[in-house]
Amino acid sequence: MELDVQNYVRALALRSPSHVRVGPFTVRYNADWPIPPVNYAVPDPGASPTTDDIKALIEVFRERDRLPRLEFLPSCSPDVEPALREAGFTVERRAPLLACTPEALVPPSPAPGITFTVLSDEAGYRAAAGVQHDAYGMEGEPTEGQIGGLRGVAEGGGVAALGTDETDGIPVAAGSCSIPIDGLSELTGLGVAASHRRRGIGAALSAYLTAQAFGLGCRTVWLEPGDSDIERIYAGIGYRRAGDKTDMSLTQGS
C-alpha cells in the first residue's frame, strides 16, 4: 500500500502542468497558490539523491519563491531522509496513512439537517473554498488557487462536495477526493464550519466523499489524519492504518 501511495503522489505531481523534473525528484509547483502543502517534491521510489541533486532541487524551489520541501514515504525511498538531513532539511511532520476499501466502508449516522452535494459549477467551487478557508483559520478571502484546486479536482475526474445547512442554506462543510489514478484517490481538504462542529458532519461528509470515489471505480481511498482524535473519526467509518508518511523542509535561512 505504501508504494501505491508513493506512486500516486508522484503521478499526481507529474500531472501538474507546471511540474519540474530534477534528478530523482518531481516538483509539484502551483503558480497561483504559494502555500507549502501544494508546492513540494516527491522522490522516485528507491531514489538515492546526490548532494548535487539536492542542491539543484533547492534551486528549483528558490527560483519560484517557494519553500524547499518534500513529501514521501520513507519505506519507499529510505536513502532520501538521510541525504536531506545532511543538506539541512528537517522533519515538518510524520503522519500515519489511513486507507479504506469499498468493503470496509462503514456509513456513519446521518448528519441531521445537512445536505451533501457533488460540485460541478463555479458557484459551488467558490462556496466550498470559502468553507475550507474559514475552517482552517485562514484570513481574508479564499484565493483563486484554492478555488482552482477544487475546480481541477472535479474537472479532472475526482469529486468535490459541499455540505449545506437545510435551515438557512448556508454552506457548512466541504472536502474532496482527488483525481483517481490507478484506482487510488486521496480524501483531502475536509473542513467543517466552527459553528457546526461536533455534530458528526465531518464523519458523514468523509463517508459520502469516500463512497463517491468508490462509485468512480476507485479501489482504495487514502488520507493523512490531522491528529489522533481525527484518526479515530476516520477509523469509525472504516479507515485503517496502512503506512507512514514524512514531510521535510529547508528553513529559509539554510
N, C-alpha and C positions, 0 to 999 in steps of 0.2 A: 504493500500500500504506500509506503514512504517513497519508493521510486516512482510510482504512478503520480503522486502529488508533485514530486520534484520535476518530472517531465511535463506535467500540466502547467506549473508556474512558468517554466521555461518556454513552453509552446505559446502561452498567452503573451509573454514578453515579446516573442518573435512576431506575433500578430500586430503588435503596436506599430503604427505607421512611422513613428519616429525612433524605433529601436536602433541600437548600435551594437555591433559585434566587436569585442575587443578581447584578444587572447581567448581563454576558455570561458568567457563571460558573455551574457546577453544583457544589455542595459535597457530597461523599460523606462522611457522618458515621456513625461506628459508636459507639453509646452504650455498648456492652459491652466495647470494646477500644480503649484510648486511643492505641495506638502510631501513629506517623506514617504508615506505609505503607497503613493502611486508613482514614485521615482526610485528605482532600485535595480540592482544587478542580480542575476541568477547564474550560478556556476553550472557548467556542463556536468552531468553525472561522472564521477571519477576524476574530476579536474584536479590538477596538481600545479597551481599557478606559480610562476617565477616572480622574482622581485620586479622585473621589468613589466610583466603582465599587470601587476597591481599598480605600478606607477602609471601605466597607460590608462588603467581603469579610473584611477583618481582624476587624471587629467580630463577624461570624458565628462565626468560629473562637474568639475570646476569650470570647464568651458561653457557649460549650460547653466551655471549658477545653481547647482543642486548639491545637497549634502551627499557625499560618497557613502553609499550603504548597500548592503546585500541582504537577501532573504534566501535561506536554503535549508535543506535537511542534512545535518551533519553525517548521518549514516550513509548518504549517497555520495558525499564528497568529503571524506574525512581529512584530506590534506588542506582544505580551504581555511578552516579556522586558525590553525597554527600559522599559516602564511599571512593571514590578515592581522593577527596579533603582532607578528614581527614588524608589520608595517604601521602599527599604531592604532589599528581598529580595536574597538571594544564592543562587548555584547550589549545591545539595547534591551533585548528581551529573548527569553526562551519560553516557548509556549507548546502545550500539547496540541496534537492534531486530533480532532474528533471526526468520525466518519459514520455515515448512515447508508444503509441499503434499503431497497423497497420493502423487503420482507421484515426489516427491523423497525420501520417507522411506526410509532405509536401516536395516533391522533390524540391531542390533549382535549380537555374540556373546552367547549366553545367559549369565546370571549363575548359575553352578553353585550348587545348594543353596538358591536363593531362589525363593519362590513369590509371584507378584503376584496380588492380588485387588481387584476393584472393591468399594468400600464402600457399604453400604446399611443399616447399623444403628448404634445408639448406641455399642456397644462398639467397633466399627471406627473411628468418628469420634474417639473418645477415645484409642484406641491410636495413630492417625495423628497427632493433635495432640501427643501425648507425644513421638513421634519427632521431629517438626518442632521442637518446643520445645527439646529437648536438642541437636539438630543445629545450631541457630542460636545455641547458647550462652546461652540464657535461663535464669534462675534459678527455683527453685520448680517449681510445677506449671503445666500449661497452663491458660489462662483459659477461661471459658465463651465468650468472644468467639472464641478460636481454634477451639474445638470447634464452635461455632455456624457459623463460617465454612465449615468442611468440610461440615457438615450442609446448609447453604444451597446450596452448590455442587451436591451430589448431588440434593437435592430440587428444585433449580431446573432440572435438565436437563443439568448438567455431569457431570464424573466425578472422583471422588477414589479413590485407590488406596493400598494398603499392601503393602510387601514384607516377607515373613516368612522367617526362617532355618528351613529344614526340620529342622535338627538338634535345636533346642530349642523351636521355635515362638515365638521372641522376635521382635517387630516391629523391623525394622532400617532401613526406608526408607518414605517417604511423599511424596505430592505430589498435585496436582490439575490438571485443565484446566477453566477457568471456564465459566460458563453460556454456551452458544453464542448469539450474536446476529448475524444476517445472515451466517451461515456462518463466523464467526470465533470463536476461543476462545484464551485465554491459558494457557500452561503456567506454573504458579507454585507456590511453596512447596515445591520439591523439597528433601528433606533425607535424608541418609544418616547412620546412627549412626557415631560416630568409630571404633568397633571394626570396622566393615565397609567402610571407605573404600578406594579404590584397588583395587577388585575388579571394576569395570565395572558395579556395581549402579546407579549414577546414570544412566548412559547407557541401560542396559536398561530402567529404570523410565520414563525420559523417552520412549523409543520406544514403550513399552507404553501410556502415557497418550496420546501423540500418535495412535497407531493407534486407541485407543478413541474419541477425539474425532472422527476421520475416520469411524468407524463410526456416529457420531451424526449424520453429514451435514455436518460442517464442511468447508470448502474450504481453510482456512488456519488453522494454529496458530502463534501468535507468542509471543515471550518476551523478557526482558531478562537477559542473562548477567551473573553477578556480577563476572567479570573475564575477562582474555584466555585464561587456562587453561581456564576453564569454557566459554568460547565455542568453543574447539577441540573440546571433548567434544560439544557440540551440532552443530558442523559435521560431525563424524564420523557423525551419524545423519541428515544431510540438511538441517539448518537453514542458511540463508544470510542475510547482511545485507540488511535491507530499509528502513533508515532510522535516525533518531537521535531520542532522547527526552531531555527535560530535566526535572529536579526542582528546584524552588526553594522556599525557605522564609524566614520572617522570624524573626530571633533574638528571644528572649524580651525582651531589653532595648530593642528597637526600637519 
